[in-house]
């Protein structure tokens, strides 16, 4: 396998999340091209992505190359492959559009010059002292006002119920 093919397979394995396989491909590449510092740097970056539990050398169960003895592809499978490639192309176009919009939004988020604060809309100033004094007086009166003295409940059930209902309506306790 050529070094370019090995590099492509390694990068494909990184995108799939198969970091151990990618490291194997990078090793094979470095066996053919030992002086390539770019690949050494990339290999170290991929190694840094490995979790401690992944450090144990494990080989994937499925082979990367298609088995020569595999059954021939049916026309339905061919059709599905074509449909999948169409969906992939649509997703790639959407990705390109999203990247363009992201760049536009980033350009808007970082203006080239400072904002002109003098040109902004003028708002009426309300003195904070007048608002807080009125509110404080009301809050104090509500918090420390004496509770009204409730008259005792009558003994008759009907009158007692009427008194309780009137207290509920006015929000009194007693």
N, C-alpha and C positions, 0 to 999 in steps of 0.2 A: 504494500500500500504506500502511496506517495505521502510525503510530509503534509501536503495541502489537504489530502483526504483525511489523514489522521487528525489534523487540526479541526476540520469541519465536523468530524464525528465527535470530537471532544466537546466542541462548543454546543453541538446538538444535545449531547448528554447533559451538559450543564443546564441548558434550558429546560430539559425534562426533569431535572432534579436528581439525575443519576450521577452523583459526584464521584463515586468510586470508579465508575466506568470512565468518566471523563479523565480522571487522574491516570488510569491505565493507558488511555489514548495519548495523553500528554507525555507519559513515560516512553511510549513507543516512538513518538515524534522526536523526543530528546535523544533517543538511542541512535536515530538517523542524523539528527542535526544537533550535536551537543553544545554548540556555541551560541545557540539562539537564546538570548537573554529575555526577549519579549515573551517567549513561551514559558520560560522559567518563572517570570514574574506572574504570568497568568495562572500557572500551576499553583503557585503559593497562595494566590488570591482564592482559588477554588478550594485548596486545602483548608484555608481559614474558615470557609463556610461549613465545613463538616462539623457535626455534633460529636461529642465524645462517644456516644453509643455507635456512631457510624464508623469510628476509627478502626473497629474490628473488621478485618478484610473479609467481605462477603461478596460472592459472585452472584449475579442475577440468575434466576432460574431459566428464563427464556433466552434463547440465542438472539443476537442482534441481526445476523444475516438470515434471510429466508431459507427455509429448508428446501433442498432440491426435490425431495420426495413429496412435497405438499401437493394437495389436490389442485387441479386446474381451477381457475377463477371462473365462476358462472357469469352469465350476462347480467343477472341481478346485482351481483357484487361489483361488476364493472360499472353499472349504472350508479350504484351507491358511491363508488369512488369518484365518479364525475360530479355527482351532486355535492359531495363533500368538498371537492376542489373548488366548486363554485361558491360554496359557503365560506371557504377559507379566503377566496379572493375578495368577497364582500367584507369580511372581517378586516382584511388588510387595508382595504380602502377606508373603512370606518376609522381604523387606527390612524391612518395618515391624516384624515380630517380632524380627528380629535387632537393630534399633535399640533396641527396648524392653529386650531382654536386656542389651545393652551398657550402657544407662543403669543398670540394676540392678547390674551388676557394678562399674561405676564408683562407685556409691554404697557398695558393700561395700568397695571398695578404699580409700576415704577415710573412715575412721571419724570420727564427730563429736567424740569425746573421746579422751583419751590412755589407753593400756592400763594396767591395774592390775597392776604387776609383782609386788606382794606376794601376790596371789591365785593366782599360777602354781604349778605342781607343783614341789615341792622335790626335787632330785636329790642323791644321795650324792656327797660330794666325795672324790676319790681324790688323794692327794698325788702331785704330779708328780715329786718327788725320788726316791721309792722306785721308781717305774716306770722312770724314765730311768736310774737307777743299775744296775738289774738288766740292762736291755737293753744298756747301754754295756759292761758286763763281758762279756756273751755275745758281742757284736759284736767286741770287742777280741780275745777268745780265739779266735774263728773266723778273724779276719783274720790274726793273727800267730802262730798255733800252728805248731809245726814239722811238716813233712810226714813221714809215716812212711817209713822207708827200705824200698824195695822190694827183694826178693831178685831175683837175676838170673833171666832166663827159661831154662827147661831147653831142651836141644837136641832132644829127642824131640818130633815134631809133636803127638802126642796129649797129652803132658804140657804142652807149651807152650800148646795150645788150652785146656786145663783151667785153667791159671794165668791166662790172659788173661780167660777167662769169670768166674773168681772176682774178678779185679780190676774187671771191669765191674760185677758185682753189688755190690761194696762201694764203688764209685766212686773207686778209687785210680788213680793214674798211676804210671808207673815206668819 
